[in-house]
Amino acid sequence: YGQLYVLYLRHHSRTSNSTGAEVVLYHLPREGSCKKTHILKLNRTGKFALNVVDNLVVVHHQDTETSVIFDIKLKGEFDGSTTIHQFVLPPRSIQPYQIPVAGPASVTSQSPVPCKLYSSSWIVFQPDIIISASEGYLWSLQVKLEPVVNLLLDKGKLMDFLLQRKECKMVILSVCSQMLSEPERGSLSVIATVFDKLNHEYKKYLEAEQSYTMVVEAGLSRSNPLLKRPVRTQAVIDQSDMYTHVLSVFTEKKEAPHKFTIAVLMEYIRSLNQFQIAVQHYLYELVIKTLVQHNLFYMLHQFLQYHVLSDSKPLACLLLSLESIYPPAHQLSLDMLKRLSTANDEIVEVLLSKHQVLAALRFIRGIGGHDSISARKFLDAAKQAEDDMLFYTIFRFFEQRNQRLRGNPSFTPGEHCEEHVTFFKQVFGEQALMKPTTF
């Protein structure tokens, strides 16, 4: 983990109640004295060899031909000065390897020969090299993360382990999918724990990115050539990753009870809010679509009424599209747009599309924007409503606006209202047009 340690293999523990060997880790800081910080309990005796792979200490035991893994980032038993660790996973053997048979062409058709694992001729070099002197092979040791999922049943501890590994993203996402599906469905408390651990890493990255951006915008990056953009590691599982690989797939399966499905989605949103991460609108849309699929309109209404789902323009537009199956969605959408205060144009468009021309005009007057609005847009909507008195009222309003602003009720050519003037004359007569006020 970016620190320098000396690993000391002690074949017999100094404690009276233990007969097994142990590995003692001494931390060598850049400044200060060396200090014993960790003890890895092997609980066995015999010949051992050590490797360090992906920040894990791997101890090979020759007698049993197995290896055990230790992770000093995971919690252990702290005695006041050192942390005592047990191995993370049950002992497992290195994956068998087949050695091709060398020799003349007539002989090479023979089957490969299995490599002798944990051989006495093996020589181990740090950090991850194993050499077989007798067979003339050199290997680099790797840790396969996929089998760990079934070996470490505690999902919280599993996440702590996986989040520290280099190539962990797809394995973590598969664990999330697995815990939402039968037959290994987890409880909501376990799911919440996993979400919180993921979003804790996500938040750390966002904060680092924000700090870097602030420094760059302040122009301080030039004076600090060592400043580097935060590296986005595999452990950063963002909302897009969860939506694409886990949550959207989970809701499409429809095998889980709908209450559980909604609870999982809301739990993820709760976790994002807890870490003060802005929730992307597509997660809210997923919640709404899931509620609509199960006809849970009362719950949708409550979520919106109590602002469980944050206001946004995309969300308001989605609500508008639901009006045909849930009529109150129209008013819910308008209320949301009003709360946003930056969606005045959208509110006018919504009202005009519903032929609520007077309501749109009242709204725009209420916010003081009636002097700059397009007369043609309102006259088009009034004409489409096929209500002559409505058209008359709207037409008169804009005549009066023209008179107030320019001293003349007529429309300018730039307003492109000629067809509406013609229509007004046809229905109400030319004498109904306002005449310019003369002084």
N, C-alpha and C positions, 0 to 999 in steps of 0.2 A: 504493500500500500504506500509506496513512495518513501519508505523509511528503511534505514539500514539496521539489520539485526545479525547477531551471531547466534547460530543454532548449535546447541551443545547436547549431544546424545549421551544420556546418563543411563547406563544399563541397570543400575539398581537404585531405586528411589531411596532417599535418605529418611523418609518417614517410616516409622515402625509398622504402620498398618498397611503398607503397600509393598508388594514384592515385584511388581512389574517395572519395566523401563519407562523412561520419560524423556521428552525433549524440552530443554530449557531455552527460552529466548531471551537474549540480552539486547536491549535497545541501545544503539550508538547514535546519540543526537549530534547535530553539527557543533553544538557547544554544550559543555557540561560533561559529567561523568557517565560511564556506562552503568546501566541499571537493569536488573532482572525484572521483567514485566509479565511474562507468560510461561506457563508450564503445560505441556501437552502430555496427557496421560495415555500411555500405550497399552497398559493392562496386559502385557505379555513380555516374555523374555526371548532371547535368541539373537540372531543376526538381523540388522536393520540397514536400510539405505534411505536417504532423504532426497526429495526433489521439491522444488517450489514451482507451481504451475498456476497461472492466473490468480496470483496472490494467495494461493492455498498451499499449505504444507502437506505434502504427500509422503507418507512413511511406508516403505515396503518391508514386509516381514517374510524372510526367506523360508522359515520352517513351515508356515501355513500357506505360503504362496499367495498371499493376499496383501492388499494395500489399504490404508485408512487415510482419511482426509480430515484436516483441521483448518478452521477459519478463525483467525484471531479477532475478526470484526464481530463475530457472534458473541452473545453474552455467555459468560462462564461464571465460575464460583470465585468471587473476589475475597481474599483473606486479609486485605488491608494494604498489601504491597504488590502482590502478583495475582494474576487471573489464571485459574486452573480450568483447562478445557478438556472435554471428552471429544472423541471423534464425531464428526457431523453425521456421517452415514455408516451403515453396517459395513464391515470389511468386504471388499470386493477384489476380484482378480483383474489384472490387466487383460485387455481383450486379446485372445490368441492371434498369432500372426503366422502366416504360411510363408516359408522360405522356398523360392524356386530352386529346383535342382540344377546345378551347373554341370557342364560337361559337353561331350560331342553331340551333334544333332540327333543321332540315333538314341541317345540316352535322355535327352531333355524332355521327351514326351512323358516321362514319369510324373506322377502326382507330386505337388509341392510337399515339402517336409515341414511339420509343425515346429515352430521355434520353441526351444526350451525356455519357459518363463522362470524368472527368479533364479537364474543359474548362478552358480558360485563363480563363474567367469565374468559375470556382469561387473562393469565399472560405471559408477554414477558421477556425472559432473553437473555442477549448478549452471543455470537453474533447473533445466528440464531435459538433460541429455542422459541417455542410457546407451552404453556401448557393450556389445557382446564380443569379448576378445576371442573366444573359441570359434565363433561363426563369422566374425568379420563384419558385423552390422552395427550401425549407429542409428538410434531412434531419438525423436523428440516426443516427450510425453504430453498428452492432451487430456483434458477432462471433458467427457461427453455429458452435457446438461440434461438431455431428454430423459435418461433413466432416473435421474435424481428426483423427478416429479413423483415417481411411484415409491421411492425409498424414504422420502421425508414427508410424512403425512401431515405434520403441523403446517398449515398453509401460511401462517404468519412467519414462522421460522424459515419456511421454504422461500418466501419472498425476500426475507433478509439475506438469505444465501444467494439467490439468483440475481438480485439487484447489484451485487458486487462483481458479477462476472462480465467478461468482455462481450461475448456474443449471446446476450440473454433475452433480447426483445421478443423474438418469436416464441421462445419457450414460455416466457411470462404470459404472453397473450393466449397461448394454448392452455395454460393453467387457469386463466380467467374464464375461458370458454368452458373448460372442464368443470369448474366449480358451479357453473350456472346450469349444467345439464345433468340429466339422469344418466347413470345411477349414482353419480358422485356429487350431487347437488349439495352445496354447503349452506349453513344457516346464514341468516342476514348479518349476524354479528361477525362471523368469519369473513363474509363478503365485504363488510364495512372495513374491517381491519386491513384487508388486501388493498382496497381502494385507497385508504389513507396512506399506506406505505408507498404506493405508486405516486400519489399526488404530492407527497412530501418531497420525493426526488424531482418531480416535475416543477414544483414551486422553487426549489433551489436553483434549477437551471434558469427559470424565468427571471429570478432576482439577479442572477449573475449577468444575464443578457441585458437586463434593464440598466444595471450599473455600468456595463461596458458602453451602452448606447449613450448614457448621460455623459460619460467621460469624453466620448468621441464628439458629441454635439457641443460640449464646452471647449473643444479644441485642445484638450490636455494630452491627447494621445501622441501628438508630435513631440512633446517634451518627455514622453515616457516610451522609448522604443521597445521596452520589454512587455508592454501591454498587449495582450492577445485576446481575441474574441473567445468566449467560453466554448469549449468543445461539447457538442451534443453527443453524449454517450448513449450506448444501447439501453441504459437503464431509464432513460427519459421516455416514458410512455405518455404521449399527449392525448388530447381529446379526440383528435382525428384517428389515431391508432385504435383507441378503444371503440370508437363509433364504427370504424370500417371492419375491424377484425373480430369484435366481440359483441357489442350491444345490438347493432343492426341485424347481425346473424341470429342472435339470441331471440329477438322479438319476432323474426320471421318463422322460426321453428314452430311456435304456437303449441309446444308440448307442455309448457309449464302453466300453472294456474295464472290467470291474468292479474290477480292481486300480487302474486309473487313477482311477475314481470314488471309491473308498475313500481313495486317497492325497490327492485334492483336499480331501475333507472333513476328513481328519486334518491337512492342511497349514493349513487355516483355523483349526482348533482349536489347533494348535501356535502359530500367530501370536497368537491371543488370549491364550494362556498366557504367551507371551514378554513381552507388554505388561501382564501381570498383570490382565487383564480377566476377570471371572467368566463362565464359559461357560454360556449358557442351556441348560436341559435339552432343549429341542426340537432342538438341534443333535446332542446325543448320541442322541436318539431317531431322528433321521434316519440316523445312522451304523448303529445297531442294525437298523433296518428294511432298510437297504441290504444289510447282511451277511446277514440272514435271507433276503432275496429271492434271493441267490446261494448260499444254503446254506453260507455260510462260518462255520459254528458254531465251528470250532476257533479262528478268528481272534477271534470274539466272546468266547470263553472267555479267550483271552490278554489281550485289551483290558481285561476286567474283573479278571482275576487280577493284572495288573500296574498296575491303577488308571489306565490310559490314559483311561478314561471315569470321571469323578468320580461319587461316590456321591450319590444323591438319591432322595427318595421316589417321584417320578414315574417315574424310571428303574427302580426296584425293582418298581413295579407293572407296567411294561411287560414286564419279565423274567418276572413271574408269568404274564402272558398267553401267553408263548411255551412254557410247559411242555408243552403237547400235542404240539408239533413238536420240542421239544428238552428232554427231561426234566431234565437238570442245571440248567436255568434256575431251577427252584424253589429249589434250595439256594443258587444264586448270589444270588437275590433276598433270601433270608433272611440270608445273610452280609452283604449290603449294608445291610440294615435294622439289623442288630446293630452294624455299624460306625458308623452314623449316631448311635446312642445317644439320639436324640430320637424314635425311631419304635417305642417299645415297644408301644404300642397296635396299631400296624399289624402287628407280628410276631405278636401274640396272635391277631388276626383272621385272618391268613394260616394259622396252624397250625390254628385251629378250623375254617376252611373246608375243610381237608384231613382233618378228623376226627382230627387229632393232638392230642387233648384233654390227654393226660398230658404230652406235650412242652410244650404251652402252659402247663400248670400248673407244670411244673418251671421253665420260663423265668421266669414271673412271681414264683415263690418265690425264684429266684436273684437277682432285682433288688429283692426286699423289698416287692413290691406286692400280696401275696396277701391281706392283711387288708382291702383296699378294693375288690377286684374283684367283679364281679356274679356271684353264684352262679347265677342263672337262665341267663346266657349260656353258662356251662360245662355246666350240666345239659341245656340245649337241644341243644348239640353232642354230648354223650354219648348222649342218647336217639336222635338222628338217626343215630349210628354203628351202631345196632341191635346193640350188644354189652352184654349184661346185666351182665357182670362189670365192664366199664368204667364203666357207669352207677353200679354199686354203689360202686366205689372213689371216684368223684367225689362222690357223695352223702355218703359217710362223711367225706370230707375237709371238706366244708362244715359237716356236723354238728359235727365236732370244732372247727372254727374258731368256730362259734357258741358252743359250750360254753366255749372259751377266752376269747372276747371278752365274752360276756354271762352266762356261768354256766348257759346253757340251750341244748341242741342244736337246739331247734325254730327254724324260719324265721319271721321277722316278716312281717306282712301286706304291708309295703312291699317285700319282696323278690319277691313275686308267684311263689312257687314251689309253690303249692297243687297244681297238676296233677302236678308231679314227686313230691310227697309221696304223692299218691294212686297214682301209677304204682309207686312203690317198695313201697307196701303190697300192691298187687296181685301183684307179682312175688316179693317176699321175705317178705311177711307183716308184720303190724303189730308183732309181737314183735321184729322185726329193727331197729326204730327205737331209737335211743339214748334212754336215760332220763336225766333231769337228775341231776346229781351232788348228793347231799344231804350236809350236814355236821352 
